Amino acid sequence: MSGADLNRHGAVGISEAASYRKRFAVSGWSVAIHNDYRLDGKPMTFWLFTKPLASSACRESGWFVKGEGVSDEEALRQAWAALEASERIGD
Protein backbone atom coordinates (compact mmCIF):
# COMPACT_ATOMS: atom_id res chain seq x y z
CA MET A 1 0.00 0.00 0.00
CA SER A 2 1.44 3.36 -0.97
CA GLY A 3 1.70 6.41 1.23
CA ALA A 4 -0.83 8.12 -1.04
CA ASP A 5 -3.32 5.32 -0.37
CA LEU A 6 -2.81 5.67 3.36
CA ASN A 7 -3.24 9.44 3.22
CA ARG A 8 -6.35 9.16 1.04
CA HIS A 9 -7.99 6.78 3.51
CA GLY A 10 -6.83 8.70 6.60
CA ALA A 11 -4.80 5.80 7.94
CA VAL A 12 -1.30 7.27 8.39
CA GLY A 13 0.58 6.03 11.45
CA ILE A 14 -1.52 2.97 12.24
CA SER A 15 -1.02 -0.73 11.64
CA GLU A 16 -1.71 -2.29 8.26
CA ALA A 17 -4.70 -4.21 9.65
CA ALA A 18 -6.14 -1.05 11.19
CA SER A 19 -5.65 0.86 7.95
CA TYR A 20 -7.61 -1.78 6.03
CA ARG A 21 -10.40 -1.74 8.63
CA LYS A 22 -10.51 2.04 8.27
CA ARG A 23 -10.67 1.77 4.46
CA PHE A 24 -13.66 -0.57 4.69
CA ALA A 25 -15.44 1.68 7.19
CA VAL A 26 -14.83 4.84 5.17
CA SER A 27 -16.21 3.04 2.11
CA GLY A 28 -19.42 2.12 3.97
CA TRP A 29 -18.64 -1.55 4.71
CA SER A 30 -19.36 -3.18 8.10
CA VAL A 31 -17.70 -6.13 9.79
CA ALA A 32 -20.23 -8.96 9.78
CA ILE A 33 -17.89 -11.68 11.09
CA HIS A 34 -14.35 -11.76 12.44
CA ASN A 35 -13.17 -15.12 13.69
CA ASP A 36 -9.76 -16.32 14.89
CA TYR A 37 -9.41 -20.10 14.84
CA ARG A 38 -6.95 -22.94 14.33
CA LEU A 39 -6.81 -25.19 11.28
CA ASP A 40 -4.67 -28.29 11.83
CA GLY A 41 -3.07 -26.43 14.75
CA LYS A 42 -2.19 -23.40 12.60
CA PRO A 43 -3.65 -20.01 13.68
CA MET A 44 -6.00 -18.54 11.08
CA THR A 45 -8.34 -15.56 10.87
CA PHE A 46 -11.47 -14.88 8.83
CA TRP A 47 -13.11 -11.52 8.05
CA LEU A 48 -16.48 -10.97 6.35
CA PHE A 49 -17.67 -7.47 5.43
CA THR A 50 -21.14 -6.51 4.22
CA LYS A 51 -22.70 -3.45 2.65
CA PRO A 52 -26.41 -2.97 1.96
CA LEU A 53 -27.60 -2.06 -1.50
CA ALA A 54 -28.31 1.66 -1.59
CA SER A 55 -31.37 1.08 -3.78
CA SER A 56 -33.01 -1.57 -1.59
CA ALA A 57 -35.22 -1.23 1.46
CA CYS A 58 -34.72 -4.94 2.14
CA ARG A 59 -32.09 -5.46 4.86
CA GLU A 60 -31.16 -8.86 3.41
CA SER A 61 -30.04 -7.34 0.09
CA GLY A 62 -26.46 -6.24 -0.32
CA TRP A 63 -22.85 -7.03 -1.07
CA PHE A 64 -20.32 -9.10 0.83
CA VAL A 65 -16.58 -9.64 0.63
CA LYS A 66 -14.38 -11.97 2.66
CA GLY A 67 -10.75 -12.67 3.39
CA GLU A 68 -8.98 -15.47 5.22
CA GLY A 69 -5.36 -16.01 6.17
CA VAL A 70 -2.76 -16.63 8.86
CA SER A 71 -2.93 -13.00 10.08
CA ASP A 72 -5.39 -10.13 10.16
CA GLU A 73 -3.18 -8.27 7.70
CA GLU A 74 -3.22 -11.14 5.21
CA ALA A 75 -6.97 -11.71 5.51
CA LEU A 76 -7.82 -8.00 5.28
CA ARG A 77 -5.45 -7.51 2.34
CA GLN A 78 -7.18 -10.41 0.58
CA ALA A 79 -10.65 -8.99 1.33
CA TRP A 80 -9.66 -5.52 0.05
CA ALA A 81 -8.18 -7.04 -3.13
CA ALA A 82 -11.42 -8.95 -3.71
CA LEU A 83 -13.38 -5.74 -3.20
CA GLU A 84 -11.19 -3.83 -5.65
CA ALA A 85 -11.56 -6.62 -8.19
CA SER A 86 -15.35 -6.45 -7.84
CA GLU A 87 -15.35 -2.67 -8.38
CA ARG A 88 -17.91 -2.32 -5.56
CA ILE A 89 -15.88 0.05 -3.34
CA GLY A 90 -18.15 3.06 -3.83
CA ASP A 91 -21.47 1.29 -4.47
C-alpha positions in Angstrom: 0.0 0.0 0.0 1.4 3.4 -1.0 1.7 6.4 1.2 -0.8 8.1 -1.0 -3.3 5.3 -0.4 -2.8 5.7 3.4 -3.2 9.4 3.2 -6.3 9.2 1.0 -8.0 6.8 3.5 -6.8 8.7 6.6 -4.8 5.8 7.9 -1.3 7.3 8.4 0.6 6.0 11.5 -1.5 3.0 12.2 -1.0 -0.7 11.6 -1.7 -2.3 8.3 -4.7 -4.2 9.6 -6.1 -1.1 11.2 -5.6 0.9 7.9 -7.6 -1.8 6.0 -10.4 -1.7 8.6 -10.5 2.0 8.3 -10.7 1.8 4.5 -13.7 -0.6 4.7 -15.4 1.7 7.2 -14.8 4.8 5.2 -16.2 3.0 2.1 -19.4 2.1 4.0 -18.6 -1.5 4.7 -19.4 -3.2 8.1 -17.7 -6.1 9.8 -20.2 -9.0 9.8 -17.9 -11.7 11.1 -14.4 -11.8 12.4 -13.2 -15.1 13.7 -9.8 -16.3 14.9 -9.4 -20.1 14.8 -7.0 -22.9 14.3 -6.8 -25.2 11.3 -4.7 -28.3 11.8 -3.1 -26.4 14.8 -2.2 -23.4 12.6 -3.6 -20.0 13.7 -6.0 -18.5 11.1 -8.3 -15.6 10.9 -11.5 -14.9 8.8 -13.1 -11.5 8.0 -16.5 -11.0 6.4 -17.7 -7.5 5.4 -21.1 -6.5 4.2 -22.7 -3.4 2.7 -26.4 -3.0 2.0 -27.6 -2.1 -1.5 -28.3 1.7 -1.6 -31.4 1.1 -3.8 -33.0 -1.6 -1.6 -35.2 -1.2 1.5 -34.7 -4.9 2.1 -32.1 -5.5 4.9 -31.2 -8.9 3.4 -30.0 -7.3 0.1 -26.5 -6.2 -0.3 -22.8 -7.0 -1.1 -20.3 -9.1 0.8 -16.6 -9.6 0.6 -14.4 -12.0 2.7 -10.7 -12.7 3.4 -9.0 -15.5 5.2 -5.4 -16.0 6.2 -2.8 -16.6 8.9 -2.9 -13.0 10.1 -5.4 -10.1 10.2 -3.2 -8.3 7.7 -3.2 -11.1 5.2 -7.0 -11.7 5.5 -7.8 -8.0 5.3 -5.4 -7.5 2.3 -7.2 -10.4 0.6 -10.7 -9.0 1.3 -9.7 -5.5 0.1 -8.2 -7.0 -3.1 -11.4 -8.9 -3.7 -13.4 -5.7 -3.2 -11.2 -3.8 -5.6 -11.6 -6.6 -8.2 -15.4 -6.5 -7.8 -15.4 -2.7 -8.4 -17.9 -2.3 -5.6 -15.9 0.1 -3.3 -18.1 3.1 -3.8 -21.5 1.3 -4.5 
